[in-house]
Amino acid sequence: MKIVVLGSGSKGNSTVIKLENHNILIDVGFSYNKMKENLEQINLKPKDINFILITHDHSDHIKGLETFLKNNNTLLYVSEKISKKYDFLKKYDNKRNLNDIETKEYKIKIIPASHDATDTKGFLIESDESLVYLTDTGYV
């Protein structure tokens, strides 16, 4: 497992989790062009992202999501509450409700988190190693 923080702060948040056969993008808090630049710095292109996880809906976490999805049709895991809140997500077909995910290569467990946003989540990602990913939370 390789973890690359593309940005963390009020100007934008996004992290890539590189597993043996999957590239997971957590949050898309930058414009699409900035996301492409950030991904290129780690030798990835937007089409190399297997799926996106969304922690919550503050703009510094979803600013570039709509354009990213329009340009790539990437599988999106997002909470039902967030999905119902935004027109572009209501219309997006390649999405699944954010629930625990398990494959032969990895497991992702959803962790409820406390924040002043819609349905904030964190993630426990387990493959050959484990990562707890929590952002903008008061308590778990």
Disulfide bonds with the S-S distance in Angstrom:
none
